[in-house]
Amino acid sequence: MLNTLGIDWFNRLTTLDFAVSQSVRDGTETLSYSYRLMVGFAPRGDAADLAAAASDFLVLVGDRNDAFLPTNSAKSYRRHRVRSCGCCPV
């Protein structure tokens, strides 16, 4: 509700904490999510998000990414401000 009024200061605050036992931690895990991070997991849709971009951007995707297929999306991204879209071997 506050974001609709232009108040986004609270977006950085923690909204979700994970109870990860100290014995299984290796220092690379994410122990909490902010509101901003959680919203990033659920974009409004490619077209709406890309159209709202304020400047040019570059899409980089690993060639072993199961969640994003750049070859299927390249045409969609080129309609917007993406200068390049492709796979990066890891």
ZANUVEX-92873 format. One record per residue (C-alpha): residue in three letters; residue number from 1; x, z negated, y. Coordinates in steps of 0.001 Angstrom, whole numbers, always signed. Each point is the difference from the previous one (the first is absolute). Layout:
% ZANUVEX-92873
+--------+-------+---------+---------+---------+
! vexlum ! lumti !       u !       w !       v !
+--------+-------+---------+---------+---------+
!    ala !   NUM !       X !       Z !       Y !
...
+--------+-------+---------+---------+---------+
This chain:
% ZANUVEX-92873
+--------+-------+---------+---------+---------+
! vexlum ! lumti !       u !       w !       v !
+--------+-------+---------+---------+---------+
!    met !     1 !      +0 !      +0 !      +0 !
!    leu !     2 !   +2783 !    -828 !   +2424 !
!    asn !     3 !   +1708 !   +3346 !    -580 !
!    thr !     4 !   -3084 !   +1807 !   +1291 !
!    leu !     5 !    +534 !   -1896 !   +3274 !
!    gly !     6 !   +3656 !   +1064 !    +110 !
!    ile !     7 !   +1319 !   -3400 !   -1104 !
!    asp !     8 !   +2551 !    +652 !   -2740 !
!    trp !     9 !   +2322 !   -3010 !    +391 !
!    phe !    10 !   -1397 !   -1637 !   -3154 !
!    asn !    11 !    +724 !   +3043 !   -2208 !
!    arg !    12 !   +3481 !   -1358 !    -746 !
!    leu !    13 !   -1302 !   -3252 !   -1473 !
!    thr !    14 !     -32 !    -648 !   -3743 !
!    thr !    15 !   -3269 !    +790 !   -1754 !
!    leu !    16 !   +1077 !    -230 !   -3634 !
!    asp !    17 !   +2637 !   -2166 !   -1715 !
!    phe !    18 !   +1193 !    +568 !   -3556 !
!    ala !    19 !    +839 !   -2973 !   -2217 !
!    val !    20 !   +3179 !   +1324 !   -1582 !
!    ser !    21 !   +1939 !   -2563 !   -1991 !
!    gln !    22 !   +3514 !    -635 !   +1270 !
!    ser !    23 !   +1311 !    +581 !   -3529 !
!    val !    24 !   -1034 !   +3682 !     +12 !
!    arg !    25 !    +997 !    +857 !   +3568 !
!    asp !    26 !   +2976 !   +2245 !    +595 !
!    gly !    27 !    -234 !    +312 !   +3793 !
!    thr !    28 !   -1594 !   +3458 !     +65 !
!    glu !    29 !   -3659 !    -987 !    -369 !
!    thr !    30 !   -2589 !    -125 !   +2738 !
!    leu !    31 !   -1395 !   -3516 !    +161 !
!    ser !    32 !   -2696 !    +602 !   +2600 !
!    tyr !    33 !   -1936 !   +2759 !   +1763 !
!    ser !    34 !    -940 !    +175 !   +3654 !
!    tyr !    35 !   -3251 !   +1538 !   +1163 !
!    arg !    36 !   +1988 !   +2983 !   +1308 !
!    leu !    37 !   +1580 !    +596 !   -3422 !
!    met !    38 !   -3329 !    -280 !   -1810 !
!    val !    39 !   -1629 !   +2514 !   +2342 !
!    gly !    40 !   +2918 !   +2364 !    -679 !
!    phe !    41 !    -936 !     +20 !   -3682 !
!    ala !    42 !   -3454 !   +1370 !    +824 !
!    pro !    43 !    +338 !   +2851 !   +2496 !
!    arg !    44 !   -3141 !   +1504 !   +1493 !
!    gly !    45 !    +882 !   +3350 !   -1521 !
!    asp !    46 !   +2888 !   +2395 !    +396 !
!    ala !    47 !   -1615 !   +2239 !   +2584 !
!    ala !    48 !   -1169 !   -2840 !   +2254 !
!    asp !    49 !   +3311 !   -1867 !    -187 !
!    leu !    50 !   +2110 !   +3102 !    +578 !
!    ala !    51 !   -2145 !   +1160 !   +2905 !
!    ala !    52 !    +425 !   -3430 !   +1619 !
!    ala !    53 !   +3819 !    +181 !    -128 !
!    ala !    54 !   +1521 !    -327 !   +3447 !
!    ser !    55 !   +3128 !   +2028 !    -777 !
!    asp !    56 !   +1629 !   +2265 !   -2569 !
!    phe !    57 !   +1002 !   -1615 !   -3269 !
!    leu !    58 !   +1764 !    +765 !   -3252 !
!    val !    59 !   -1466 !    -648 !   -3457 !
!    leu !    60 !   +2577 !   -1054 !   -2598 !
!    val !    61 !   -1069 !    -551 !   -3597 !
!    gly !    62 !   +2102 !    -745 !   -3053 !
!    asp !    63 !    -201 !   +2551 !   -2783 !
!    arg !    64 !   -1107 !   -2723 !   -2436 !
!    asn !    65 !   -2902 !   -1320 !   +2075 !
!    asp !    66 !   -3151 !    -193 !   -2128 !
!    ala !    67 !   -2305 !    -879 !   +2893 !
!    phe !    68 !    +789 !   +2888 !   +2359 !
!    leu !    69 !    +505 !   +3662 !    -834 !
!    pro !    70 !   +1531 !   +1748 !   +3038 !
!    thr !    71 !    -301 !   +3454 !   -1535 !
!    asn !    72 !   -3783 !    -448 !    -140 !
!    ser !    73 !    -183 !   -1351 !   +3546 !
!    ala !    74 !   +2494 !   +2175 !   +1871 !
!    lys !    75 !   -2635 !   +2438 !   +1300 !
!    ser !    76 !   -2107 !   -2866 !   +1336 !
!    tyr !    77 !   +2960 !   -1603 !   +1768 !
!    arg !    78 !   +1207 !   +3213 !   +1616 !
!    arg !    79 !   -3296 !    +225 !   +1908 !
!    his !    80 !   +1025 !   -3139 !   +1859 !
!    arg !    81 !   +3185 !   -1227 !   +1637 !
!    val !    82 !   +2151 !    -111 !   -3124 !
!    arg !    83 !   +3184 !   +1983 !    +434 !
!    ser !    84 !    +901 !     -59 !   -3663 !
!    cys !    85 !   -1453 !   -1202 !   -3278 !
!    gly !    86 !   +1781 !     +23 !   -3310 !
!    cys !    87 !   +1536 !   -1845 !   -2912 !
!    cys !    88 !   +3177 !   -2003 !    +264 !
!    pro !    89 !   +1799 !    -388 !   -3340 !
!    val !    90 !    +950 !   -3575 !    -808 !
+--------+-------+---------+---------+---------+
